[in-house]
Amino acid sequence: MKDLRNAILKRFVLFFMLLSIVVSLLDSVAFEYGQYFLAEEYRLYSLVVGAVSQVLAVALFSYLFYRSIDKKITEKSHEIAKAQTLLFANIAHDLKTPLTSINGFSKALHENVATSEEEKEELALIIHQKSEAANDLLDLLFQYTKLSSDEFRLKREALDVNYLLKETVAEVYDIIEEYSVELILCIPDEENMYSVDKLEMKRVFTNLIVNACRHNPAGTTLLVAVEDKDGQTEIIFADNGTPIPEVQREQLFKPFVSENQTERNFHGSGLGLAISKTIVDKHGFTLELNHEVSEYTKKFVITMYRNPIK
């Protein structure tokens, strides 16, 4: 919607400038015409013609402005509708797998297909895992929908982002160990103050670290670093794990970037990175993927620009 507002504003400024130029030209023509004919009746006639011409010019430009805005709104509505349709279709697709498993295994329990206690416990565990997967997907959808709304506002506060990053790493360290990822930390001890939303920025850090763990083989090296570049802060998450397919790189931060299931399996639902990108953008920072790294196969970089501490 922000893009739509900007487009409408640009069109309004453009049409207003063009209308001002046309009206000025009509005024000049009417004045010259009135000066040429000295008779009073001709001067009055020229003023009437000038006024009518200006009214017609305003009406014409108003109509053209309306048609232009109507076309832009229609295009944006179709774009949003298409994105929502794809989003809901893929959510339904991703929910279908765990729900089908839950339905089948719960039916097996109900009909006493499993006879031993071990089999029953195994079925119950699978049902629990599948229900958690479905719940996690719905939570991600809720987060993405909330963040994408125009009503959402960040709760900024002055925070040391270096300490916040260390805190996040400590909270997810069990996941790092679970996936046998070798962690390298390069985070300075000195304070690095920014105005950020603590909860949402920690969500970004968590998503990037957990993604590196879940979508790379055991033994992958993960670098989490903070660097100062020309007074700006770069927070780096780099690993030497599985490269991201080239076909996916440009649309990596969009939810459900592809209808191709093979590609989508590489990064799950895709909502985690979409959520991270949305949060970073709302802060006025940038989140980018860099493949031009010698020691690593990929590097996610958050560039934090200096902002007033509020």
VOGU-3710 file (C-alpha; in Angstrom, 3 decimals, decimal comma):
1> mkdlrnailk> 0,000/0,000/0,000  2,935/2,325/0,609  4,006/1,868/-3,025  0,471/2,693/-4,128  0,378/5,888/-2,054  3,736/6,961/-3,478  2,541/6,271/-7,024  -0,633/8,328/-6,472  1,385/11,197/-4,984  3,801/11,200/-7,943
11> rfvlffmlls> 0,919/11,231/-10,421  -0,802/14,045/-8,536  2,353/16,191/-8,590  2,907/15,471/-12,286  -0,681/16,272/-13,290  -0,734/19,386/-11,091  2,448/20,714/-12,721  1,134/20,009/-16,224  -2,192/21,641/-15,389  -0,441/24,724/-13,988
21> ivvslldsva> 1,603/25,058/-17,192  -1,483/24,713/-19,414  -3,494/27,234/-17,361  -0,592/29,704/-17,465  -0,387/29,348/-21,243  -4,134/29,907/-21,590  -3,892/33,006/-19,384  -1,102/34,366/-21,555  -3,024/33,689/-24,755  -6,185/35,318/-23,366
31> feygqyflae> -4,221/38,365/-22,202  -2,480/38,804/-25,548  -5,770/38,352/-27,376  -7,442/40,972/-25,174  -4,583/43,419/-25,692  -4,729/42,971/-29,453  -8,431/43,845/-29,613  -8,818/47,157/-27,849  -12,601/47,189/-28,052  -14,227/46,427/-24,715
41> eyrlyslvvg> -16,571/43,766/-26,101  -13,606/41,856/-27,582  -11,710/42,040/-24,310  -14,705/40,650/-22,478  -14,992/37,936/-25,103  -11,336/36,995/-24,642  -11,783/36,759/-20,871  -14,804/34,481/-21,287  -12,942/32,277/-23,764  -9,963/32,134/-21,411
51> avsqvlaval> -12,143/31,178/-18,423  -13,983/28,479/-20,394  -10,671/27,119/-21,705  -9,297/26,892/-18,173  -12,428/25,106/-16,943  -12,180/22,627/-19,828  -8,467/22,125/-19,128  -9,148/21,427/-15,441  -11,962/19,025/-16,328  -9,788/17,200/-18,893
61> fsylfyrsid> -6,825/16,884/-16,548  -9,091/15,755/-13,691  -10,537/13,033/-15,913  -7,086/11,903/-17,056  -5,853/11,927/-13,447  -8,846/9,831/-12,374  -8,276/7,313/-15,174  -4,583/7,075/-14,322  -5,222/6,505/-10,601  -8,057/4,070/-11,293
71> kkitekshei> -5,779/2,018/-13,548  -2,994/1,997/-10,949  -5,374/0,958/-8,146  -6,839/-1,805/-10,314  -3,371/-3,139/-11,158  -2,345/-3,036/-7,491  -5,582/-4,770/-6,420  -4,995/-7,552/-8,933  -1,380/-7,866/-7,757  -2,438/-8,124/-4,091
81> akaqtllfan> -5,222/-10,582/-4,922  -2,818/-12,768/-6,894  -0,244/-12,712/-4,068  -2,904/-13,566/-1,474  -4,264/-16,393/-3,620  -0,775/-17,885/-3,982  -0,099/-17,403/-0,273  -3,306/-19,124/0,831  -2,916/-21,888/-1,757  0,568/-22,719/-0,509
91> iahdlktplt> -0,490/-22,515/3,142  -3,290/-24,966/2,398  -0,784/-27,191/0,580  1,726/-27,117/3,438  -0,976/-27,700/6,053  -2,415/-30,637/4,136  0,628/-32,868/4,738  0,682/-32,722/8,561  -3,118/-32,742/8,807  -3,329/-35,833/6,583
101> singfskalh> -0,770/-37,561/8,811  -2,636/-36,546/11,962  -5,900/-37,828/10,502  -4,408/-41,149/9,410  -2,438/-41,910/12,575  -5,230/-40,816/14,919  -7,601/-43,078/13,008  -5,115/-45,921/13,441  -5,080/-45,312/17,189  -8,864/-45,115/17,346
111> envatseeek> -9,308/-48,375/15,426  -6,616/-50,123/17,525  -4,451/-50,814/14,484  -1,427/-50,453/16,753  -1,446/-53,350/19,197  1,692/-52,865/21,293  2,379/-49,955/23,647  5,514/-49,090/21,692  3,531/-48,715/18,458  0,907/-46,590/20,187
121> eelaliihqk> 3,580/-44,343/21,664  5,231/-43,984/18,260  1,930/-43,028/16,620  1,186/-40,538/19,404  4,634/-38,971/18,969  4,122/-38,596/15,210  0,713/-36,983/15,777  2,297/-34,574/18,264  5,142/-33,655/15,879  2,786/-33,101/12,942
131> seaandlldl> 0,443/-30,950/15,020  3,429/-28,848/16,138  4,488/-28,394/12,506  0,994/-27,216/11,566  0,886/-24,870/14,561  4,308/-23,410/13,703  3,172/-22,673/10,152  0,046/-20,905/11,408  2,158/-18,869/13,855  4,443/-17,781/11,002
141> lfqytklssd> 1,432/-16,811/8,912  0,044/-14,748/11,794  3,398/-12,962/12,241  3,727/-12,219/8,536  0,137/-10,923/8,277  0,601/-8,725/11,355  3,891/-7,263/10,126  2,540/-6,599/6,629  -0,435/-4,549/7,858  -0,299/-0,747/7,705
151> efrlkreald> -1,439/-0,574/11,350  1,648/-2,338/12,697  4,088/-0,078/14,564  7,532/-0,907/15,892  8,145/-0,463/19,625  11,537/1,175/19,371  13,931/1,628/22,273  17,615/2,428/22,660  19,463/-0,899/22,726  22,981/-2,268/22,388
161> vnyllketva> 22,574/-4,455/19,290  25,867/-6,249/19,989  24,555/-7,440/23,358  21,142/-8,224/21,800  22,825/-10,451/19,200  24,880/-12,260/21,881  21,715/-12,777/23,914  19,916/-14,264/20,910  22,805/-16,640/20,140  22,741/-17,870/23,751
171> evydiieeys> 18,982/-18,507/23,557  19,232/-20,647/20,399  22,532/-22,347/21,230  20,748/-25,641/21,923  19,516/-25,646/18,312  23,042/-24,916/17,064  24,320/-27,931/19,031  21,404/-30,115/17,957  22,294/-29,635/14,270  26,052/-29,973/14,931
181> velilcipde> 26,847/-26,538/13,526  30,264/-25,057/14,278  29,690/-21,500/15,472  32,203/-18,673/15,061  31,360/-15,469/16,937  32,976/-12,135/16,078  30,950/-9,633/18,082  32,727/-6,626/19,669  32,299/-6,025/23,408  31,783/-2,267/23,132
191> enmysvdkle> 28,285/-0,789/23,060  26,620/-0,294/19,693  23,453/1,681/20,333  20,516/1,755/17,916  16,822/2,524/18,153  15,178/-0,863/17,463  12,229/-3,032/18,418  13,831/-5,619/20,706  11,293/-8,402/20,159  11,184/-8,062/16,379
201> mkrvftnliv> 14,943/-7,659/15,900  15,575/-10,762/18,012  13,085/-12,551/15,772  15,233/-11,625/12,751  18,444/-12,835/14,403  16,755/-16,075/15,482  15,301/-16,765/12,020  18,661/-16,317/10,287  20,555/-18,500/12,777  17,918/-21,252/12,861
211> nacrhnpagt> 17,689/-21,245/9,036  21,451/-21,772/8,835  21,129/-24,754/11,181  18,106/-26,427/9,610  19,020/-26,058/5,949  22,674/-27,092/6,035  24,388/-30,446/6,712  25,954/-31,331/10,057  29,432/-29,882/10,488  28,583/-26,627/8,693
221> tllvavedkd> 30,466/-23,570/9,937  28,315/-20,569/10,805  29,868/-17,126/11,227  27,935/-14,529/13,230  29,803/-11,229/13,123  29,357/-7,498/13,610  31,434/-5,082/11,545  31,610/-1,300/11,300  31,542/0,058/7,732  31,777/3,832/7,294
231> gqteiifadn> 29,865/4,514/10,483  27,217/1,905/9,671  26,856/-1,497/11,280  26,829/-4,739/9,301  25,535/-7,849/11,049  26,705/-10,918/9,151  25,355/-14,492/9,117  27,593/-16,517/6,794  27,946/-20,281/6,376  29,740/-22,805/4,165
241> gtpipevqre> 26,739/-25,105/3,825  24,364/-25,849/0,955  24,388/-23,102/-1,710  21,059/-21,481/-2,525  19,920/-22,291/-6,095  20,453/-19,360/-8,436  16,830/-19,440/-9,592  15,708/-18,640/-6,047  18,101/-15,877/-5,041  16,213/-12,889/-6,437
251> qlfkpfvsen> 12,912/-13,890/-4,801  14,298/-15,492/-1,666  12,655/-13,003/0,714  9,166/-13,412/-0,722  6,736/-15,831/0,979  6,304/-19,101/-0,944  8,563/-17,819/-3,694  7,926/-20,748/-6,022  5,157/-23,139/-6,864  7,843/-25,731/-7,577
261> qternfhgsg> 7,843/-28,060/-4,577  11,485/-29,087/-5,041  12,637/-25,482/-4,775  10,318/-24,723/-1,862  11,561/-27,717/0,093  14,964/-26,076/0,206  13,829/-23,378/2,607  10,539/-24,644/4,023  7,554/-22,312/3,807  9,731/-19,305/3,042
271> lglaisktiv> 7,843/-17,246/5,605  10,814/-16,972/7,992  12,954/-14,956/5,576  9,951/-12,938/4,388  9,202/-12,001/8,004  12,847/-11,089/8,631  12,989/-8,876/5,527  9,758/-7,107/6,499  11,022/-6,371/10,024  14,364/-5,068/8,791
281> dkhgftleln> 12,684/-2,876/6,163  10,340/-1,367/8,757  13,392/-0,356/10,793  14,802/1,473/7,779  17,661/-1,043/7,462  18,466/-3,518/4,685  18,742/-7,316/4,562  20,575/-8,797/1,580  22,008/-12,088/0,402  25,629/-12,014/-0,764
291> hevseytkkf> 27,177/-14,928/-2,674  30,481/-13,232/-3,432  32,231/-14,693/-0,369  35,446/-16,699/-0,634  35,279/-18,768/2,573  31,508/-19,245/2,622  28,789/-20,328/0,214  26,355/-17,587/1,266  26,164/-14,573/3,529  23,121/-12,731/4,847
301> vitmyrnpik> 23,959/-9,135/5,764  21,856/-6,715/7,801  23,043/-3,152/7,234  21,941/-0,862/10,062  21,948/2,851/9,299  22,348/5,346/12,090  19,011/6,680/13,318  17,964/8,946/16,188  17,801/7,145/19,521  14,172/7,471/20,593
//
